[in-house]
Amino acid sequence: MNEKAPSGRLYERVAQDLSARILRGEFAVGKRLPSERDLAQTYAVSRPTVREALIALELDGLIEVRVGSGVYVTANQPVGGTAGATDVGPFELLEARRAFESEVCALAAARITPEQIIALELLVDEMRRENERDVVMSEDADRRFHVQIAAATCNSVMVDTVEALWAARARSPQTKLLTLKAQQAGIIPREDEHSAIVDALRRRDPEAARRAMHTHLSRAVDSLLAATEVHEVEQARARVAAERQRYAAL
């Protein structure tokens, strides 16, 4: 399987193949699937892609993820007999956001107004408060933070695109499940990373703004990988470090 295949979501094709293998009995109910590392090598894809495929299978009721143990087959057919709807994968969404929003942030640095800087500072304060009370509200402040930066570009297409990316995050069953897992693992919007973005924008430094946004969304990838790690804890740091190197090169 080629990760650069021209059509279709890659994780969907991995999920479909795994589902077929489960149906054939290659992976029996009650048995553990191969490790993510082995699956990534088998399908010649990245571990985030495997993670997205497993989330799709989990939503269909075919597997159960047991933290610290592995992924186990729980049924040989999806709940209701057919696979559920698939949508944008959480890691492919973050890749797209990182590529696009980094450039949005660079342009915003040249056009942002003092009033918009103040609005961003207030949103960071809101995230800080809500992190201690309600992570869902903090994440909504996070969304408004990113949309506000897009608005600072004075480019309606950029605003619409950033809003569409966040709408995809809210719509996708796969992304919603991963978000829930992250919340349960204690992952919250990082106030320091958002403050670094605001600082670069305040200095009207496009390169620093681009770099701060890129760093922020790269760390989001790291956090989600760590939050949904299913194998031994002592291996998690090394594996996340390897994925960080891969994503940093993009």
N, C-alpha and C positions, 0 to 999 in steps of 0.2 A: 504494500500500500504506500502510495506516495503522498507525503504531507503537502505537496504543492499541486495536487490534483486540481484541474481547472473548474470543476463544478461540484456543488453539494458541500454541506458542512462535514468536515472530516470526522468530527466526533460522532456524528450520526452514523456514518458508515462503519466506524469501529463498534458502536453500540449494536447496530443491526447484525454484524457478523458475530459478535459475542452472543447475542440473543439466539441466533440460529444454532450456534454450537451448544448452547444450553438446551434448546429444544431437542437437538439430536442426542442428547445425553452425554456429550463429550465432557461437560461439566455437570455432574449430577447434583440434585437437590441435597443440601446439607454439606456439600464439599466446598472447599475454599478455592477461589479463583487464583491463578498465578499472580505473583506480585505485580505492582504497577510497573516496576522496572522491566520485568520480563515481558509484560504486555506491550510496553512501549517499544521494546526491541522486536517483538514479533510483528507488530504492525508498522514499524519504522516511523513512529510518531513521537511527539514529546509527551512527557508525563502529564502536563496540564491537559492535553488532548485526551489521554486515557482517563484522567479525573473527570472530565466533562462527560465522557461516555458512561462511566460508572454512575454518575449522577442521574443520567437518563434511565439507566437500568434500575436504579433505586426507585425512581418515580414510578416505574412500571411494576414494581413489586417483585422483580426477579432476583434481587440481591439484597443483602443486609450488610452494612458497613459496621464492623466492630473495631472500635479504636483500640490500638495496641495489639490487635490480633490479625485482622485481615478482612477480606470481602468474601462472604459466603452466599452460595446460591440458595434461594428460599422458594423458588417456584420455577417451573419450566415454561410457563406461558404468562404473558402480562395479565394484570388484573383486568377483567372484562373481555379477555381474549385478544385484544389488539393493543399495539403500542400506543402510548399517549402522544400528545402533540409535542413536537420539539421546536425550539426557537434558538435564538442566539446563545452561544455558549458563554459562560462567565469569563473565561480567560481570553477568548477571542474578542469579547467586548472590551476587556481591559487593554488589550493590544491596540485596538482601534482608538480607544479613548486616549491612550498615551501618545500615539502618533499625532492625532488631531488636536487634542487639547494643549499639547505642548506648544504647538504653533499658534494656537489661539491666544495662549498666555503671552507669547512673545509679541504679538501684534497689540494686545491689550496694553502692554507696558508703554507703548508709544502714544496711546490715546486716552488712557484712563484719567478720569477727573478726580479732584480731591474728594468730592462727595461720594464717588464710587469706592474710593479707598476706605472712607469711613464706614460705608455699608459693609464692606468685606470684613473690616475689623469687628464690627458688631456681630456678624455671622460667626466669626471665630469664637467670640465670647459666648455666643449662644451654644455652639458646639461644646465648649468647655463645661457650661452649666448642665446641659442635657446629658452629657456623658455620665454624669453622676446620678441622673434620674431616669432618663428614658432614651435608650440608644436609637429607637425609631425616630424620635424627634430630632436627635442629633444628626442622623443620616439625612433627614429632610433639610436641615440647615446646610449640610454638606452639598446637597443637590443645588440649593439656591446659591451657594457660594460659587459653584462652577458655572452656573447660568449667568450670574452677575459678571463674571470675568468675560464671558462671551459677549454680553451686552456692551462691555467697555470697548470692544473692537469697533462698534458702530457698523457692524456688518450683519445684516439680517440672516444671511445664509449660515453664517457661523453660529448665530443664536439658535436657529432652527435645528441645525445639526447636533449641537450639544444637547438641546432638549430631546431630540429624537434618540440619542444615545442613552440618556437617562430613562426615557420611556421604554426602551428595549430592556433595560435592566429591571424595570418594574413589571414588565409583561412576561418575560421568559420564565417558564416553570423551572428550568434548570438553574437559571441565575437566582431565582427566588429561594430555591432550596439551599444553594451554596451560601447565600446571604444569611439565611436562618442558622446554618451551621456555624458561620462566622460569629454571629451574635451570641450563640450559645457558648462559643469558645472565648467570649470576652473581647472580641475585636471591635474596636470603636474608632470613629474618625480621629485622626491624630492632629491635635491642636498645634503641635510644633511644626509639622509639615505645612499646614495651612498658613501659619504665621510666616514661614520662610517664603512662601509664594507672595504673600502680601508685602513683605519687606522688599522683594525684588521689584514688584509693581510700583511701590512707593518711590523707589530709586529710579524708576523709568529705565530699567536695564533689561532690554529684550532677551539677551543671552542668559542672564541670571534667572529671568522669569521662565524661560523655556526649560532650563536645567532644573529649577525647583519643581515645576509641574511634572517633568519626566521622572524625577526622583520620587515624588509623591506617589505616582501611579505604579512605578516599579515596586515600591514597598508594599502597595496594595496587593500586587501579585504574590509577593513573599508571604504576606500575612494570610492570604487565602490558602496558599499551599500548606503553610504550617497548621492552620486551623482545621484543615480537612485531612491531615496526615493520618493514615490508618495503620501504619506499621510501627515498629519499636521506636520508642521515644528517643533512644540514644542515636538512632540513625537519622532522625528527622532533620537535625541541623545540617548535617553533611549533604543531604539530598536537596534541601532548600537552597543551600549555598551553590550547588551545581546548577539549579534552575535560575538562580540570580545571575550567574555568569552568562547563561544562554540569553536571557532577556536583556541584559545590559548590552549585549553585542548587537541588538536589533536597531 
